[in-house]
Amino acid sequence: MSKYKGQAAVLSQEQIARDIYSLWIELPRIASEAAPGQFLSLYTRDGSKLLPRPISICEIDKLQGRLRLVYRVTGKETGTELFSRLEPGDSLEVMGPLGNGFPLENPGRAFLIGGGIGIPPMLELAKQLPGDRQIIAGYKDELFLTEDLERYGELYVATEDGSAGTRGNVLDAVREHGLAADVIYACGPTPMLRALKAYAEEHGIVCYISLEEKMACGIGACLACVCRSKETDSHSNVHNKRVCKDGPVFLSTEVEI
Amino acid sequence: MDTKVNLAGVELKNPVMTASGTFGSGEEYSEFVDLSRLGAVVTKGVADVPWPGNPVPRIAETKSGMMNAIGLQNPGIDMFCRRDIPFLKQFDTKIIVNVCGKTTEDYCKVVERLADEDVDMLEINISCPNVKEGGIAFGQNPKAVEEITAEVKKRAKQPVIMKLSPNVTDITETAKAAEAGGADVLSLINTLTGMKIDIHRRAFALANKTGGLSGPAVKPVAVRMVYEVANAVKIPVIGMGGIETAEDAIEFLLAGATAVSVGTANFYNPSATVEVADGIEAYMKRYGFEHVSELTGLVK
C-alpha cells in the first residue's frame, strides 16, 4: 500500500446538516487503495494555514475512482470552512490513504458505532463488513447520513436531546434495544470510546476504536499525535503509539484512553 | 555546476539537509523523496535512554507557523544504532545524528556511544525549548555553552555541530562561546518559544503550555540571526527557520549560511527538500554561479 499526494477533482459538495458537509472527490490513485477507517490529509490553499487537515473517508467508489468525505466545519476562518466553499470543478490537494483501517475479517454480529463526526467512516465499513451489522449512531440533535446507513444494516439512533431515537448516548440505545454483538467497531469522541472500551472489556468482546489527535505530518514522523499504549511501542520504544501511522484504528485493549 | 559544500571536512553533495525532529530518521519520507538526493539527513534527537516526550496536544497551528512541544520523544541510542543507522546507510547521503540530554553526562554518553558508529557528524541540541532539564537550559548561557561544547568535543570522533537557540538577547554570544569550546559548525535557529490559548476551552492549546514556534513565520528572525552569527564566527553555519522553497534557502546562503535545513515544510510538503535542492540549481544556472559556495555570505 502506498501513499499518494496530489490534486483531486471536486465532483460535488452538499451541506447535509448544520456545519456538516458532504464532499465527493475524484482521485483514482487513492480510491483504488483506500480502506474503511483510513483517512486523508487535506491541504488548504491558504498559505498561512500550513498543516493538512486529517479527514476520515466516508465512502470509497473504486470503480469510478471517487471518494466521499463527510466533515464538520469547526469555525469561522478555519481550514474546514475553506473546504466547505469548494465547488464542482475546483481542485483539492490531498494525501492518502493514511493510517490503518478497520480489520474486516471478524465474523459474527457486529456493532458499528459512530458518535457525531465519527459517524461517516461507519458508512464505508457497513458497506464492506461481512456478517450481521447493527449500526448505532449517536447525535447531539440533528441527524445526518441515516438514509445511507440504513441501506447497509440495522440502524439504531441515539440523540442527546431525545429528538430522535433513544434519548441519550449510543450505549443507551444498545440497552434500550437489547442489542448484543461479538465485535465492536467505533469512531467518535473520546468519552464515548472510553465507555465502549469498558463495555467491551466487561462483556469480553473484541473492540476496535478509531482515535483522533492533533497531527502535523500525518505519516508518522513528527510524533505529535501519540496515544498511550499498553505495550512498549516498536517505533519509539516507550508507550506511545502514533495515531496517524499505527492507528487511527486500535484494539481497545492496546491503548489507554 | 558544483553544488557540493564542505562542513568541517565532511563533503555534502548539496547544501540541503533536514532539520532535526521534522524528518524522523528518514524512513517515513523515503516513500516521497529519494534520500540520496539530500546533502544530509539530520535525525530526530536521540538520548542515552528512551524518552516518552510530553502529553498531548503536542502541536498547534498558528498563522504561517506552528508550535510544537513534542518533548524529544525518542527510542534511545541503542535502538537508534540498531535500526536507524543501518536504514540510513542504504542511501548515498551524509548522516548527522542530533543528540539530546538532560545533563552534560547524558550528552557525553550518547556521543561516546556514537564514536564507533558509521555516522558523519553530530549535532548537539542545546536549544530545545520543550524539556524541563537540559536542552535550552544549556543553550541560553554562554558559559554553559562553552563548557558543554568542550566536554562533547573531548569525546566526539565526528565533527560537532552545536545547535543554537534564538531565545537569547544576543545570539552572537552563544555562537562565540560554542566556537571557543571547539565547535566545528553551528546550526541555527531552533524554535522560538511561544504560547497559544484556546479561547473556547479557555485553556492552553498545548499540554506543555508553551511550545516552539517554527515555519515561515520565523524566517526573517532566522535570516537575521544567521547573518549576525556568520559575521561573528569563523566556523561554518547551517541556516534554518521557515525554509519552504529554494528562494527561502538562498536567502540563508546569501546571509552567510554554508548549508541549510528544511524543517516544518516537510510536514506539509514531504518532497520539500528535493524541491529546494532543485531550485538552488535552477537559481545558480539563472545567475551563472559555478559553485554553490559562492553564494555563502554574498550579501554583506
Interface residues (C-beta under 8 A of the other chain):
Chain A: S2 K3 K5 Y43 G47 S48 K49 L50 L51 P52 M95 E213 K214 M215 A216 C217 I219 G220 A221 C222 L223 A224 C225 V226 C227 H235 S236 N237 V238 H239 N240 K245
Chain B: G21 T22 F23 G24 E28 Y29 E31 F32 K44 P50 W51 P52 G53 V56 P57 R58 I59 A60 E61 K63 S64 G65 M66 N68 I70 Q73 N74 P75 G76 M79 G215 P216 T264 N266 F267 Y268 P270
